Amino acid sequence: MRSDARELSRREFLAIAGAAAALPLVDRIGPVSREPKRIRIKFGDKEPTSVVILPLFHPAAALYNGSMRQTIMDDFAKIPKVLEQIDK
């Protein structure tokens, strides 16, 4: 297993930026809603673990559509709030 996969396997939270990153999870989470959701996921050969995922627009979307800038900023502003909820 690669070192980044080992590191991910210790996390309780994943921010998924962009549709390409979210597609492998769609069958587990249903339609991507940009809201946090807890799922069980397996990293490499480790036992499945529970993580909170937060699908977000990819920041590059603002380069192609300037009107997305505030939406993307709002999406990323959710991260600290989600982390606070996880820590409770």
Rosetta constraint file for C-alpha pairs under 8 A:
AtomPair CA 1 CA 5 HARMONIC 6.43 0.50
AtomPair CA 1 CA 6 HARMONIC 6.85 0.50
AtomPair CA 1 CA 44 HARMONIC 6.24 0.50
AtomPair CA 1 CA 45 HARMONIC 7.76 0.50
AtomPair CA 2 CA 6 HARMONIC 6.54 0.50
AtomPair CA 3 CA 7 HARMONIC 6.25 0.50
AtomPair CA 4 CA 8 HARMONIC 6.17 0.50
AtomPair CA 5 CA 9 HARMONIC 6.14 0.50
AtomPair CA 5 CA 43 HARMONIC 6.52 0.50
AtomPair CA 5 CA 44 HARMONIC 7.02 0.50
AtomPair CA 6 CA 10 HARMONIC 6.96 0.50
AtomPair CA 6 CA 43 HARMONIC 7.71 0.50
AtomPair CA 7 CA 11 HARMONIC 7.14 0.50
AtomPair CA 8 CA 43 HARMONIC 7.58 0.50
AtomPair CA 9 CA 43 HARMONIC 5.81 0.50
AtomPair CA 9 CA 46 HARMONIC 7.64 0.50
AtomPair CA 9 CA 49 HARMONIC 7.80 0.50
AtomPair CA 11 CA 51 HARMONIC 7.18 0.50
AtomPair CA 12 CA 50 HARMONIC 6.86 0.50
AtomPair CA 12 CA 51 HARMONIC 4.48 0.50
AtomPair CA 12 CA 52 HARMONIC 6.02 0.50
AtomPair CA 12 CA 86 HARMONIC 7.90 0.50
AtomPair CA 13 CA 51 HARMONIC 5.40 0.50
AtomPair CA 13 CA 52 HARMONIC 4.71 0.50
AtomPair CA 13 CA 53 HARMONIC 5.75 0.50
AtomPair CA 13 CA 54 HARMONIC 7.83 0.50
AtomPair CA 13 CA 83 HARMONIC 7.46 0.50
AtomPair CA 14 CA 51 HARMONIC 7.15 0.50
AtomPair CA 14 CA 52 HARMONIC 6.30 0.50
AtomPair CA 14 CA 53 HARMONIC 4.77 0.50
AtomPair CA 14 CA 54 HARMONIC 6.34 0.50
AtomPair CA 15 CA 53 HARMONIC 5.75 0.50
AtomPair CA 15 CA 54 HARMONIC 4.76 0.50
AtomPair CA 15 CA 55 HARMONIC 5.97 0.50
AtomPair CA 15 CA 56 HARMONIC 6.88 0.50
AtomPair CA 15 CA 79 HARMONIC 7.67 0.50
AtomPair CA 16 CA 21 HARMONIC 5.98 0.50
AtomPair CA 16 CA 22 HARMONIC 6.04 0.50
AtomPair CA 16 CA 53 HARMONIC 6.82 0.50
AtomPair CA 16 CA 54 HARMONIC 5.88 0.50
AtomPair CA 16 CA 55 HARMONIC 4.59 0.50
AtomPair CA 16 CA 56 HARMONIC 5.81 0.50
AtomPair CA 17 CA 21 HARMONIC 6.33 0.50
AtomPair CA 17 CA 22 HARMONIC 7.39 0.50
AtomPair CA 17 CA 55 HARMONIC 6.09 0.50
AtomPair CA 17 CA 56 HARMONIC 4.76 0.50
AtomPair CA 17 CA 57 HARMONIC 5.51 0.50
AtomPair CA 17 CA 58 HARMONIC 4.60 0.50
AtomPair CA 17 CA 59 HARMONIC 7.54 0.50
AtomPair CA 18 CA 22 HARMONIC 6.41 0.50
AtomPair CA 18 CA 55 HARMONIC 7.28 0.50
AtomPair CA 18 CA 56 HARMONIC 6.06 0.50
AtomPair CA 18 CA 57 HARMONIC 4.95 0.50
AtomPair CA 18 CA 58 HARMONIC 4.23 0.50
AtomPair CA 19 CA 23 HARMONIC 5.92 0.50
AtomPair CA 19 CA 57 HARMONIC 7.45 0.50
AtomPair CA 19 CA 58 HARMONIC 7.71 0.50
AtomPair CA 20 CA 24 HARMONIC 7.87 0.50
AtomPair CA 22 CA 26 HARMONIC 6.38 0.50
AtomPair CA 22 CA 32 HARMONIC 7.54 0.50
AtomPair CA 22 CA 55 HARMONIC 6.68 0.50
AtomPair CA 25 CA 29 HARMONIC 6.20 0.50
AtomPair CA 26 CA 30 HARMONIC 5.16 0.50
AtomPair CA 26 CA 31 HARMONIC 6.32 0.50
AtomPair CA 26 CA 32 HARMONIC 6.81 0.50
AtomPair CA 28 CA 39 HARMONIC 7.24 0.50
AtomPair CA 29 CA 37 HARMONIC 7.50 0.50
AtomPair CA 29 CA 39 HARMONIC 7.29 0.50
AtomPair CA 32 CA 55 HARMONIC 6.65 0.50
AtomPair CA 33 CA 55 HARMONIC 7.07 0.50
AtomPair CA 34 CA 54 HARMONIC 6.12 0.50
AtomPair CA 34 CA 55 HARMONIC 4.71 0.50
AtomPair CA 34 CA 56 HARMONIC 5.52 0.50
AtomPair CA 34 CA 57 HARMONIC 7.93 0.50
AtomPair CA 34 CA 75 HARMONIC 7.63 0.50
AtomPair CA 35 CA 54 HARMONIC 5.84 0.50
AtomPair CA 35 CA 55 HARMONIC 6.72 0.50
AtomPair CA 36 CA 52 HARMONIC 6.29 0.50
AtomPair CA 36 CA 53 HARMONIC 5.51 0.50
AtomPair CA 36 CA 54 HARMONIC 4.47 0.50
AtomPair CA 36 CA 55 HARMONIC 7.23 0.50
AtomPair CA 36 CA 82 HARMONIC 7.22 0.50
AtomPair CA 37 CA 52 HARMONIC 5.36 0.50
AtomPair CA 37 CA 53 HARMONIC 5.45 0.50
AtomPair CA 37 CA 54 HARMONIC 6.62 0.50
AtomPair CA 38 CA 50 HARMONIC 6.61 0.50
AtomPair CA 38 CA 51 HARMONIC 5.48 0.50
AtomPair CA 38 CA 52 HARMONIC 4.17 0.50
AtomPair CA 38 CA 53 HARMONIC 6.25 0.50
AtomPair CA 39 CA 50 HARMONIC 5.59 0.50
AtomPair CA 39 CA 51 HARMONIC 5.62 0.50
AtomPair CA 39 CA 52 HARMONIC 6.32 0.50
AtomPair CA 39 CA 53 HARMONIC 7.36 0.50
AtomPair CA 40 CA 48 HARMONIC 6.03 0.50
AtomPair CA 40 CA 49 HARMONIC 5.28 0.50
AtomPair CA 40 CA 50 HARMONIC 4.33 0.50
AtomPair CA 40 CA 51 HARMONIC 6.25 0.50
AtomPair CA 41 CA 48 HARMONIC 5.13 0.50
AtomPair CA 41 CA 49 HARMONIC 5.50 0.50
AtomPair CA 41 CA 50 HARMONIC 6.35 0.50
AtomPair CA 41 CA 51 HARMONIC 7.11 0.50
AtomPair CA 42 CA 46 HARMONIC 6.34 0.50
AtomPair CA 42 CA 47 HARMONIC 6.14 0.50
AtomPair CA 42 CA 48 HARMONIC 4.16 0.50
AtomPair CA 42 CA 49 HARMONIC 6.25 0.50
AtomPair CA 43 CA 47 HARMONIC 7.55 0.50
AtomPair CA 43 CA 48 HARMONIC 7.04 0.50
AtomPair CA 54 CA 79 HARMONIC 7.93 0.50
AtomPair CA 56 CA 72 HARMONIC 7.47 0.50
AtomPair CA 56 CA 75 HARMONIC 6.01 0.50
AtomPair CA 56 CA 76 HARMONIC 7.43 0.50
AtomPair CA 57 CA 61 HARMONIC 6.92 0.50
AtomPair CA 57 CA 72 HARMONIC 6.07 0.50
AtomPair CA 57 CA 75 HARMONIC 7.31 0.50
AtomPair CA 58 CA 72 HARMONIC 7.51 0.50
AtomPair CA 59 CA 63 HARMONIC 7.79 0.50
AtomPair CA 59 CA 72 HARMONIC 6.36 0.50
AtomPair CA 60 CA 64 HARMONIC 7.01 0.50
AtomPair CA 61 CA 65 HARMONIC 6.04 0.50
AtomPair CA 61 CA 66 HARMONIC 7.94 0.50
AtomPair CA 61 CA 68 HARMONIC 6.69 0.50
AtomPair CA 61 CA 69 HARMONIC 7.93 0.50
AtomPair CA 62 CA 66 HARMONIC 4.87 0.50
AtomPair CA 62 CA 67 HARMONIC 6.96 0.50
AtomPair CA 62 CA 68 HARMONIC 5.08 0.50
AtomPair CA 62 CA 69 HARMONIC 5.02 0.50
AtomPair CA 62 CA 72 HARMONIC 7.49 0.50
AtomPair CA 65 CA 69 HARMONIC 7.76 0.50
AtomPair CA 67 CA 71 HARMONIC 7.98 0.50
AtomPair CA 68 CA 72 HARMONIC 6.13 0.50
AtomPair CA 69 CA 73 HARMONIC 6.24 0.50
AtomPair CA 70 CA 74 HARMONIC 6.03 0.50
AtomPair CA 71 CA 75 HARMONIC 6.12 0.50
AtomPair CA 72 CA 76 HARMONIC 6.29 0.50
AtomPair CA 73 CA 77 HARMONIC 6.11 0.50
AtomPair CA 74 CA 78 HARMONIC 6.59 0.50
AtomPair CA 75 CA 79 HARMONIC 7.51 0.50
AtomPair CA 77 CA 81 HARMONIC 7.65 0.50
AtomPair CA 78 CA 82 HARMONIC 6.21 0.50
AtomPair CA 79 CA 83 HARMONIC 6.19 0.50
AtomPair CA 80 CA 84 HARMONIC 6.16 0.50
AtomPair CA 81 CA 85 HARMONIC 6.40 0.50
AtomPair CA 82 CA 86 HARMONIC 6.31 0.50
AtomPair CA 83 CA 87 HARMONIC 6.26 0.50
AtomPair CA 84 CA 88 HARMONIC 6.52 0.50
